[in-house]
Amino acid sequence: MRKRQIDTTRRFFIDSLPLLGAIFLMLASVSYIMYRNWNEKLYIEKWKDYEDCGI
């Protein structure tokens, strides 16, 4: 009986790994996109003052 419960638990974790991997990739992608947008906004703000100089 105990061995059957261990096999069921192990099977649950093995079956859920692709779902957890997909969720991790989605969170990493969204975080990267948010970081890029935030970084781009800071870059634009940094150089906004120099638009009048012609640089």
N, CA and C atoms as an extended XYZ file, in Angstrom:
165
Properties=species:S:1:pos:R:3:atomname:S:1:resname:S:1:resid:I:1 pbc="F F F"
N         0.829       -1.202        0.000 N   MET     1
C         0.000        0.000        0.000 CA  MET     1
C         0.867        1.256        0.000 C   MET     1
N         1.899        1.250        0.818 N   ARG     2
C         2.766        2.427        0.914 CA  ARG     2
C         3.494        2.679       -0.415 C   ARG     2
N         3.945        1.629       -1.063 N   LYS     3
C         4.649        1.780       -2.339 CA  LYS     3
C         3.736        2.378       -3.402 C   LYS     3
N         2.480        2.008       -3.410 N   ARG     4
C         1.532        2.538       -4.386 CA  ARG     4
C         1.334        4.048       -4.185 C   ARG     4
N         1.315        4.498       -2.930 N   GLN     5
C         1.151        5.927       -2.642 CA  GLN     5
C         2.380        6.706       -3.111 C   GLN     5
N         3.566        6.150       -2.913 N   ILE     6
C         4.793        6.813       -3.350 CA  ILE     6
C         4.805        6.914       -4.873 C   ILE     6
N         4.410        5.846       -5.556 N   ASP     7
C         4.378        5.881       -7.015 CA  ASP     7
C         3.377        6.920       -7.517 C   ASP     7
N         2.236        7.037       -6.849 N   THR     8
C         1.231        8.021       -7.248 CA  THR     8
C         1.748        9.442       -7.048 C   THR     8
N         2.418        9.673       -5.923 N   THR     9
C         2.973       10.996       -5.646 CA  THR     9
C         4.069       11.336       -6.654 C   THR     9
N         4.943       10.380       -6.924 N   ARG    10
C         6.024       10.611       -7.884 CA  ARG    10
C         5.451       10.883       -9.278 C   ARG    10
N         4.424       10.154       -9.667 N   ARG    11
C         3.801       10.330      -10.972 CA  ARG    11
C         3.173       11.716      -11.082 C   ARG    11
N         2.569       12.197       -9.987 N   PHE    12
C         1.967       13.531       -9.988 CA  PHE    12
C         3.037       14.599      -10.254 C   PHE    12
N         4.182       14.483       -9.588 N   PHE    13
C         5.241       15.476       -9.785 CA  PHE    13
C         5.833       15.394      -11.187 C   PHE    13
N         5.988       14.190      -11.699 N   ILE    14
C         6.538       14.029      -13.046 CA  ILE    14
C         5.561       14.593      -14.080 C   ILE    14
N         4.273       14.382      -13.880 N   ASP    15
C         3.274       14.897      -14.820 CA  ASP    15
C         3.125       16.409      -14.741 C   ASP    15
N         3.427       17.006      -13.588 N   SER    16
C         3.243       18.442      -13.445 CA  SER    16
C         4.486       19.248      -13.835 C   SER    16
N         5.614       18.601      -14.083 N   LEU    17
C         6.833       19.329      -14.449 CA  LEU    17
C         6.691       20.147      -15.737 C   LEU    17
N         6.101       19.632      -16.822 N   PRO    18
C         5.958       20.477      -18.017 CA  PRO    18
C         5.093       21.716      -17.762 C   PRO    18
N         4.057       21.565      -16.961 N   LEU    19
C         3.212       22.714      -16.633 CA  LEU    19
C         3.994       23.741      -15.826 C   LEU    19
N         4.753       23.288      -14.846 N   LEU    20
C         5.560       24.208      -14.051 CA  LEU    20
C         6.633       24.881      -14.907 C   LEU    20
N         7.210       24.135      -15.843 N   GLY    21
C         8.199       24.719      -16.751 CA  GLY    21
C         7.582       25.791      -17.638 C   GLY    21
N         6.376       25.535      -18.129 N   ALA    22
C         5.695       26.518      -18.973 CA  ALA    22
C         5.354       27.774      -18.178 C   ALA    22
N         4.906       27.598      -16.956 N   ILE    23
C         4.589       28.755      -16.109 CA  ILE    23
C         5.852       29.554      -15.817 C   ILE    23
N         6.954       28.870      -15.534 N   PHE    24
C         8.217       29.560      -15.284 CA  PHE    24
C         8.669       30.350      -16.509 C   PHE    24
N         8.584       29.742      -17.692 N   LEU    25
C         8.979       30.444      -18.914 CA  LEU    25
C         8.094       31.660      -19.171 C   LEU    25
N         6.803       31.536      -18.904 N   MET    26
C         5.898       32.657      -19.100 CA  MET    26
C         6.253       33.807      -18.152 C   MET    26
N         6.495       33.492      -16.875 N   LEU    27
C         6.857       34.530      -15.912 CA  LEU    27
C         8.193       35.177      -16.260 C   LEU    27
N         9.145       34.376      -16.706 N   ALA    28
C        10.441       34.922      -17.088 CA  ALA    28
C        10.309       35.829      -18.309 C   ALA    28
N         9.489       35.448      -19.270 N   SER    29
C         9.291       36.260      -20.470 CA  SER    29
C         8.620       37.589      -20.138 C   SER    29
N         7.585       37.531      -19.331 N   VAL    30
C         6.879       38.763      -18.949 CA  VAL    30
C         7.810       39.668      -18.141 C   VAL    30
N         8.593       39.091      -17.254 N   SER    31
C         9.540       39.890      -16.472 CA  SER    31
C        10.576       40.551      -17.368 C   SER    31
N        11.075       39.826      -18.355 N   TYR    32
C        12.069       40.380      -19.278 CA  TYR    32
C        11.478       41.520      -20.098 C   TYR    32
N        10.251       41.350      -20.583 N   ILE    33
C         9.597       42.403      -21.365 CA  ILE    33
C         9.373       43.643      -20.509 C   ILE    33
N         8.941       43.454      -19.273 N   MET    34
C         8.735       44.596      -18.378 CA  MET    34
C        10.054       45.304      -18.082 C   MET    34
N        11.126       44.537      -17.880 N   TYR    35
C        12.437       45.118      -17.627 CA  TYR    35
C        12.919       45.934      -18.819 C   TYR    35
N        12.758       45.383      -20.041 N   ARG    36
C        13.187       46.098      -21.245 CA  ARG    36
C        12.422       47.406      -21.407 C   ARG    36
N        11.098       47.379      -21.188 N   ASN    37
C        10.308       48.600      -21.316 CA  ASN    37
C        10.715       49.634      -20.271 C   ASN    37
N        10.954       49.193      -19.056 N   TRP    38
C        11.367       50.098      -17.995 CA  TRP    38
C        12.737       50.694      -18.300 C   TRP    38
N        13.650       49.872      -18.792 N   ASN    39
C        14.985       50.336      -19.128 CA  ASN    39
C        14.948       51.332      -20.297 C   ASN    39
N        14.106       51.056      -21.289 N   GLU    40
C        13.961       51.967      -22.423 CA  GLU    40
C        13.395       53.310      -21.980 C   GLU    40
N        12.444       53.277      -21.070 N   LYS    41
C        11.850       54.515      -20.557 CA  LYS    41
C        12.897       55.350      -19.824 C   LYS    41
N        13.732       54.694      -19.011 N   LEU    42
C        14.793       55.425      -18.313 CA  LEU    42
C        15.805       56.016      -19.293 C   LEU    42
N        16.110       55.287      -20.356 N   TYR    43
C        17.051       55.779      -21.356 CA  TYR    43
C        16.504       57.012      -22.060 C   TYR    43
N        15.237       56.979      -22.412 N   ILE    44
C        14.612       58.122      -23.075 CA  ILE    44
C        14.587       59.327      -22.148 C   ILE    44
N        14.252       59.101      -20.874 N   GLU    45
C        14.237       60.202      -19.906 CA  GLU    45
C        15.637       60.798      -19.731 C   GLU    45
N        16.655       59.963      -19.754 N   LYS    46
C        18.030       60.429      -19.566 CA  LYS    46
C        18.446       61.373      -20.693 C   LYS    46
N        18.094       61.049      -21.926 N   TRP    47
C        18.553       61.816      -23.071 CA  TRP    47
C        17.548       62.863      -23.534 C   TRP    47
N        16.441       63.010      -22.829 N   LYS    48
C        15.416       63.981      -23.224 CA  LYS    48
C        15.957       65.417      -23.189 C   LYS    48
N        16.796       65.723      -22.232 N   ASP    49
C        17.348       67.075      -22.086 CA  ASP    49
C        18.296       67.448      -23.211 C   ASP    49
N        18.870       66.478      -23.890 N   TYR    50
C        19.846       66.760      -24.924 CA  TYR    50
C        19.251       66.889      -26.323 C   TYR    50
N        17.943       66.787      -26.439 N   GLU    51
C        17.316       66.923      -27.752 CA  GLU    51
C        17.486       68.331      -28.327 C   GLU    51
N        17.540       69.325      -27.459 N   ASP    52
C        17.680       70.705      -27.921 CA  ASP    52
C        19.100       71.012      -28.388 C   ASP    52
N        20.068       70.244      -27.963 N   CYS    53
C        21.464       70.492      -28.319 CA  CYS    53
C        21.782       70.052      -29.742 C   CYS    53
N        21.000       69.195      -30.307 N   GLY    54
C        21.269       68.706      -31.635 CA  GLY    54
C        22.153       67.480      -31.643 C   GLY    54
N        22.356       66.885      -30.501 N   ILE    55
C        23.194       65.680      -30.410 CA  ILE    55
C        22.372       64.476      -30.778 C   ILE    55
